[in-house]
């Protein structure tokens, strides 16, 4: 009787141990949708950047600076003495407007009022978030943002539609240092 139990146990052990088989997908999809989407976005970005470069070429009054983040800007009022720029966690107080690239006002400074913003701790569109980090207290800067640096594909659900490049004049009123690192 014991021998039979051992044989049954041994056979269960041998035949129940099987390497797992990978499950195959029901349908195989190629990456064509993603590839097409990437190509469309590259074409859109190139078209917007060409339009912005044309605006910069026609504007001989200002010296445009290309940011590392992929937008362009010039100083309306620049502080050459201070070295303090906002860092993560600092509180900034600023005013700004939003225009399309033709200069038509979408949101005025009065409409948007004065904003108090914790750097990188609150929601703000990408380009403006990065642009504020380049500014010093008292400066006025005009930014040109391609749509992927502004409101992108979704817009703002109000006045800004899909894939709209923007222009914004920002006044940084005050920086309150809250970060643990010194500049």
Buried (B, 14 or more C-beta within 10 A) or exposed (E): EEEEEEEEEEEEEEEEEEEEEEEEEEEEEEEEEEEEEEEEBEEBBEEBBEBBBEBBEEEEEEEBEEBEBBBBBBBEEEBEEEEEBBBEBBBBBBBBBBBBBEEEEBBEBEEBEEBEBBBBEEEBBBBBBBBBBBBBBBBBBBBBBBBBBBBBEEBBEEEBBEBBBBBBBBBBBEBEBBEEEEE
